[in-house]
Amino acid sequence: MSPNPDRTGVPGADAILRRQRARESAARTYARSFPIVPVRASGMTIEGADGRRYLDCLSGAGSLALGHNHPVVDEAVRRTLDRGVPLHVLDLATPEKDDFTDALFATLPGRFRDRARVHFCGPAGTDAVEAALKLMETATGRRGLLAFTGAYHGMTAGALAVTGNVAVKAPLPATGAEVTRLPYPYAYRCPFGVGGDRSAEIAATYTERLLDDPAGGVVPSAAMIMEIVQGEGGAVPAPDGWVREMRRITAEREIPLIVDEVQTGVGRTGAFWAVEHSGVEPDAIVMSKAIGGGLPLAVIVYRDEYDGWLPGAHTGTFRGNTLAMAAGAATLRYVAREGLSERAAAIGARMMSRLDGLRAALPAIGDVRGRGLMIGVELVDPEGPTDSCGARPAAPRTAAAVRAACLRRGLIVELGGRYDATLRLLPPLTITDEEVEAVLDRLADAVAEVSVAPRLAGRPA
Ligand SMILES: Cc1ncc(COP(=O)(O)O)c(C=O)c1O
């Protein structure tokens, strides 16, 4: 540790950042957008080594349903440590794992729960996505995969193959996976140039006809994988009717439906699992992030008829993290007991309504969308031409400038979506009314500073 205290009294904060830049990989991401050294955190607030406090609207990329260091999570971790239980157990049975499984199954929609199996994966969403794809490839004996434009499923080979983002795939050799890319109903930037409800209808018709076209180029499908609200894709919610159509289309063709709830799960969208909004019963759900209460944990839950794996078919060393299971069980129960899904729905609706008002006042905001506390604010060039649906060109430089202006105001907001032009709000489900106001005030101020002030001064935004 550097012997030189920075202005905060924390030893070497500036030096820590300098050493990070010098020693960590060029692939580091959040550290570039947020050059802060967190030293303490509680609820929605992070304190940096520079002594500044930040409202955290990123929440560990959606992992912290209860915010930082929630007493319920801290207590579960402490209790587990105090009992002296093994912290690493491979995939052996333990009381903590048994209890986590009870807590998890209690959250599942009824009919799905009755026939559910769980597989503990390596502790990242991407590994659980790999597991789900392999499970269905094994069960069906097929190799084709159906995935969507704008999708994000992770960074390992199979998950990356079903991810939409071209920039991260382009430098790599082909993965070998045979993926058919289907249109996701993104109302603001409709893939068919029509927008509105018609967009989702056409997307469903196109999918159905493509799958039935013997010359459509689609090999028999092992699975369709979808997000109910695309997270990294820019907080794009799918209409419930379209989700039901995807279920009908896959069921009629005996194609398993995998719902990736890594980001949408545990109350975030206003239902415990986002798929519940549509009433659809999937064949498998991929879960990670919030299920570990902020500690690393990932599982897939699926209908038992698909459980045709051989022993060790998807193994891994770190599949038995006792602390994560204890923290996760406490979090799942707290979210259910305190009705935090309903709270997310109500607060999210309030935030979106105020953001909609802001959109009317600030033309740099092209679209406000989302579900529950998964909200996207897409920034556009207000002077650019509109497309056939009225959308203006994405404004990634404005978005990056707004992110920086938010940080200067003590607000952490990350970007996502096409061209990284969407501000993504992922506050903890425990956000208070005062924090809601503070987040929206700072955000409004930041957008106004970046998009209005330069124009008044005669400079382009
Ligand atoms: C929907 C979705 N699936 C999978 C992943 C990958 O999870 P991880 O980053 O833990 O590998 C993410 C991460 O953001 C995600 O949002």
The ligand as a MOL file (V3000), in Angstrom:
LIG
                    3D

  0  0  0     0  0            999 V3000
M  V30 BEGIN CTAB
M  V30 COUNTS 16 16 0 0 0
M  V30 BEGIN ATOM
M  V30 1 C -29.3030 -11.1830 -19.1940 0
M  V30 2 C -27.8850 -11.5130 -18.8580 0
M  V30 3 N -27.4380 -12.7620 -19.0510 0
M  V30 4 C -26.1830 -13.1230 -18.7500 0
M  V30 5 C -25.2990 -12.2040 -18.2180 0
M  V30 6 C -23.8930 -12.6270 -17.8790 0
M  V30 7 O -23.6960 -12.6500 -16.5060 0
M  V30 8 P -22.2220 -12.5590 -15.9190 0
M  V30 9 O -21.7180 -11.1890 -16.2040 0
M  V30 10 O -22.3810 -12.8250 -14.4620 0
M  V30 11 O -21.4310 -13.6160 -16.5990 0
M  V30 12 C -25.7170 -10.8950 -17.9750 0
M  V30 13 C -24.8010 -9.8950 -17.4310 0
M  V30 14 O -25.0270 -8.7120 -17.4090 0
M  V30 15 C -27.0410 -10.5430 -18.3100 0
M  V30 16 O -27.5080 -9.2970 -18.1160 0
M  V30 END ATOM
M  V30 BEGIN BOND
M  V30 1 1 1 2
M  V30 2 1 2 3
M  V30 3 2 2 15
M  V30 4 2 3 4
M  V30 5 1 4 5
M  V30 6 1 5 6
M  V30 7 2 5 12
M  V30 8 1 6 7
M  V30 9 1 7 8
M  V30 10 2 8 9
M  V30 11 1 8 10
M  V30 12 1 8 11
M  V30 13 1 12 13
M  V30 14 1 12 15
M  V30 15 2 13 14
M  V30 16 1 15 16
M  V30 END BOND
M  V30 END CTAB
M  END
